[in-house]
Amino acid sequence: MSTPIQWRKSSCSGGGEGNACVEVALDHPHIAVRDSKTPTRAVLTFPTPAFATLFRALQAV
């Protein structure tokens, strides 16, 4: 039996209901990313090192 993924939403989720962002989760050995407005749709997965590189690049923007 697998453990359910624990999704985390950014503290910068936007106004209103706070659902205008992406959510991330550790799905070892990957990081999963989904749209918080449509959580049942497609999920992107990245190897952890690739996600770290993407995250650093986005922070630099």
TIVO-2410 file (N, C-alpha, C; in nm, 3 decimals):
# residues 61
REC num residu      c1      c2      c3 atome chaine
REC   1      M   0.085  -0.117   0.000     N      A
REC   1      M   0.000   0.000   0.000    CA      A
REC   1      M   0.089   0.124   0.000     C      A
REC   2      S   0.061   0.218  -0.089     N      A
REC   2      S   0.144   0.338  -0.097    CA      A
REC   2      S   0.085   0.451  -0.013     C      A
REC   3      T   0.174   0.540   0.029     N      A
REC   3      T   0.132   0.655   0.108    CA      A
REC   3      T   0.081   0.764   0.015     C      A
REC   4      P  -0.032   0.829   0.045     N      A
REC   4      P  -0.082   0.936  -0.041    CA      A
REC   4      P   0.018   1.052  -0.046     C      A
REC   5      I   0.023   1.117  -0.160     N      A
REC   5      I   0.111   1.232  -0.178    CA      A
REC   5      I   0.057   1.348  -0.095     C      A
REC   6      Q   0.146   1.417  -0.026     N      A
REC   6      Q   0.109   1.535   0.053    CA      A
REC   6      Q   0.142   1.660  -0.028     C      A
REC   7      W   0.042   1.725  -0.083     N      A
REC   7      W   0.062   1.843  -0.166    CA      A
REC   7      W   0.082   1.966  -0.079     C      A
REC   8      R   0.171   2.056  -0.125     N      A
REC   8      R   0.199   2.182  -0.054    CA      A
REC   8      R   0.174   2.298  -0.149     C      A
REC   9      K   0.105   2.398  -0.100     N      A
REC   9      K   0.075   2.517  -0.178    CA      A
REC   9      K   0.163   2.631  -0.131     C      A
REC  10      S   0.204   2.714  -0.224     N      A
REC  10      S   0.288   2.829  -0.191    CA      A
REC  10      S   0.215   2.924  -0.097     C      A
REC  11      S   0.292   2.989  -0.011     N      A
REC  11      S   0.234   3.093   0.076    CA      A
REC  11      S   0.199   3.217  -0.006     C      A
REC  12      C   0.245   3.224  -0.130     N      A
REC  12      C   0.214   3.335  -0.221    CA      A
REC  12      C   0.107   3.290  -0.320     C      A
REC  13      S  -0.001   3.236  -0.270     N      A
REC  13      S  -0.103   3.174  -0.354    CA      A
REC  13      S  -0.197   3.273  -0.422     C      A
REC  14      G  -0.185   3.398  -0.393     N      A
REC  14      G  -0.274   3.495  -0.454    CA      A
REC  14      G  -0.393   3.524  -0.364     C      A
REC  15      G  -0.475   3.617  -0.407     N      A
REC  15      G  -0.590   3.658  -0.327    CA      A
REC  15      G  -0.708   3.564  -0.344     C      A
REC  16      G  -0.822   3.609  -0.299     N      A
REC  16      G  -0.944   3.529  -0.309    CA      A
REC  16      G  -0.935   3.403  -0.228     C      A
REC  17      E  -0.964   3.291  -0.291     N      A
REC  17      E  -0.960   3.163  -0.223    CA      A
REC  17      E  -0.819   3.105  -0.215     C      A
REC  18      G  -0.721   3.176  -0.272     N      A
REC  18      G  -0.584   3.130  -0.264    CA      A
REC  18      G  -0.554   3.008  -0.348     C      A
REC  19      N  -0.625   2.994  -0.462     N      A
REC  19      N  -0.604   2.875  -0.544    CA      A
REC  19      N  -0.539   2.907  -0.678     C      A
REC  20      A  -0.479   3.023  -0.691     N      A
REC  20      A  -0.418   3.064  -0.818    CA      A
REC  20      A  -0.268   3.036  -0.815     C      A
REC  21      C  -0.230   2.911  -0.802     N      A
REC  21      C  -0.089   2.878  -0.800    CA      A
REC  21      C  -0.070   2.731  -0.833     C      A
REC  22      V   0.054   2.689  -0.824     N      A
REC  22      V   0.084   2.547  -0.839    CA      A
REC  22      V   0.107   2.487  -0.701     C      A
REC  23      E   0.094   2.358  -0.696     N      A
REC  23      E   0.123   2.283  -0.574    CA      A
REC  23      E   0.235   2.185  -0.606     C      A
REC  24      V   0.317   2.157  -0.508     N      A
REC  24      V   0.427   2.063  -0.526    CA      A
REC  24      V   0.420   1.955  -0.419     C      A
REC  25      A   0.476   1.840  -0.451     N      A
REC  25      A   0.478   1.729  -0.357    CA      A
REC  25      A   0.600   1.642  -0.384     C      A
REC  26      L   0.655   1.585  -0.278     N      A
REC  26      L   0.763   1.490  -0.292    CA      A
REC  26      L   0.701   1.354  -0.324     C      A
REC  27      D   0.739   1.301  -0.438     N      A
REC  27      D   0.695   1.168  -0.480    CA      A
REC  27      D   0.823   1.091  -0.514     C      A
REC  28      H   0.897   1.058  -0.407     N      A
REC  28      H   1.034   1.007  -0.417    CA      A
REC  28      H   1.049   0.906  -0.530     C      A
REC  29      P   1.147   0.923  -0.617     N      A
REC  29      P   1.257   1.019  -0.618    CA      A
REC  29      P   1.228   1.142  -0.705     C      A
REC  30      H   1.104   1.178  -0.720     N      A
REC  30      H   1.066   1.290  -0.804    CA      A
REC  30      H   0.994   1.398  -0.724     C      A
REC  31      I   0.980   1.514  -0.788     N      A
REC  31      I   0.896   1.621  -0.737    CA      A
REC  31      I   0.777   1.630  -0.832     C      A
REC  32      A   0.658   1.626  -0.779     N      A
REC  32      A   0.536   1.636  -0.860    CA      A
REC  32      A   0.483   1.779  -0.851     C      A
REC  33      V   0.429   1.827  -0.963     N      A
REC  33      V   0.376   1.964  -0.972    CA      A
REC  33      V   0.238   1.956  -1.037     C      A
REC  34      R   0.142   2.029  -0.979     N      A
REC  34      R   0.008   2.033  -1.039    CA      A
REC  34      R  -0.052   2.172  -1.024     C      A
REC  35      D  -0.154   2.200  -1.102     N      A
REC  35      D  -0.226   2.326  -1.097    CA      A
REC  35      D  -0.328   2.317  -0.983     C      A
REC  36      S  -0.322   2.411  -0.890     N      A
REC  36      S  -0.412   2.404  -0.774    CA      A
REC  36      S  -0.558   2.426  -0.812     C      A
REC  37      K  -0.584   2.490  -0.926     N      A
REC  37      K  -0.722   2.513  -0.969    CA      A
REC  37      K  -0.787   2.388  -1.027     C      A
REC  38      T  -0.704   2.298  -1.081     N      A
REC  38      T  -0.754   2.174  -1.140    CA      A
REC  38      T  -0.667   2.057  -1.094     C      A
REC  39      P  -0.675   2.022  -0.966     N      A
REC  39      P  -0.585   1.921  -0.910    CA      A
REC  39      P  -0.604   1.779  -0.965     C      A
REC  40      T  -0.715   1.751  -1.029     N      A
REC  40      T  -0.736   1.616  -1.081    CA      A
REC  40      T  -0.684   1.600  -1.223     C      A
REC  41      R  -0.636   1.707  -1.282     N      A
REC  41      R  -0.581   1.699  -1.418    CA      A
REC  41      R  -0.435   1.654  -1.413     C      A
REC  42      A  -0.365   1.674  -1.519     N      A
REC  42      A  -0.228   1.624  -1.535    CA      A
REC  42      A  -0.133   1.673  -1.426     C      A
REC  43      V  -0.041   1.587  -1.391     N      A
REC  43      V   0.064   1.618  -1.294    CA      A
REC  43      V   0.197   1.606  -1.368     C      A
REC  44      L   0.282   1.705  -1.352     N      A
REC  44      L   0.417   1.698  -1.407    CA      A
REC  44      L   0.509   1.642  -1.300     C      A
REC  45      T   0.603   1.558  -1.340     N      A
REC  45      T   0.701   1.507  -1.244    CA      A
REC  45      T   0.841   1.539  -1.297     C      A
REC  46      F   0.928   1.576  -1.204     N      A
REC  46      F   1.065   1.610  -1.235    CA      A
REC  46      F   1.157   1.531  -1.143     C      A
REC  47      P   1.271   1.482  -1.195     N      A
REC  47      P   1.371   1.428  -1.103    CA      A
REC  47      P   1.410   1.540  -1.006     C      A
REC  48      T   1.435   1.507  -0.882     N      A
REC  48      T   1.462   1.608  -0.780    CA      A
REC  48      T   1.571   1.707  -0.820     C      A
REC  49      P   1.686   1.663  -0.875     N      A
REC  49      P   1.789   1.761  -0.914    CA      A
REC  49      P   1.741   1.857  -1.024     C      A
REC  50      A   1.662   1.807  -1.118     N      A
REC  50      A   1.611   1.893  -1.225    CA      A
REC  50      A   1.513   1.996  -1.169     C      A
REC  51      F   1.430   1.955  -1.074     N      A
REC  51      F   1.336   2.049  -1.014    CA      A
REC  51      F   1.411   2.157  -0.936     C      A
REC  52      A   1.518   2.118  -0.867     N      A
REC  52      A   1.598   2.216  -0.792    CA      A
REC  52      A   1.657   2.320  -0.886     C      A
REC  53      T   1.705   2.276  -1.002     N      A
REC  53      T   1.759   2.369  -1.102    CA      A
REC  53      T   1.649   2.461  -1.153     C      A
REC  54      L   1.532   2.406  -1.184     N      A
REC  54      L   1.419   2.486  -1.231    CA      A
REC  54      L   1.378   2.588  -1.125     C      A
REC  55      F   1.371   2.546  -1.001     N      A
REC  55      F   1.330   2.634  -0.891    CA      A
REC  55      F   1.427   2.751  -0.876     C      A
REC  56      R   1.556   2.721  -0.879     N      A
REC  56      R   1.657   2.829  -0.868    CA      A
REC  56      R   1.645   2.925  -0.985     C      A
REC  57      A   1.622   2.874  -1.105     N      A
REC  57      A   1.607   2.961  -1.223    CA      A
REC  57      A   1.485   3.051  -1.209     C      A
REC  58      L   1.374   2.997  -1.158     N      A
REC  58      L   1.253   3.078  -1.140    CA      A
REC  58      L   1.272   3.184  -1.032     C      A
REC  59      Q   1.348   3.152  -0.928     N      A
REC  59      Q   1.374   3.250  -0.823    CA      A
REC  59      Q   1.457   3.368  -0.877     C      A
REC  60      A   1.539   3.342  -0.977     N      A
REC  60      A   1.626   3.447  -1.032    CA      A
REC  60      A   1.552   3.542  -1.124     C      A
REC  61      V   1.430   3.506  -1.164     N      A
REC  61      V   1.352   3.591  -1.257    CA      A
REC  61      V   1.294   3.710  -1.185     C      A
***
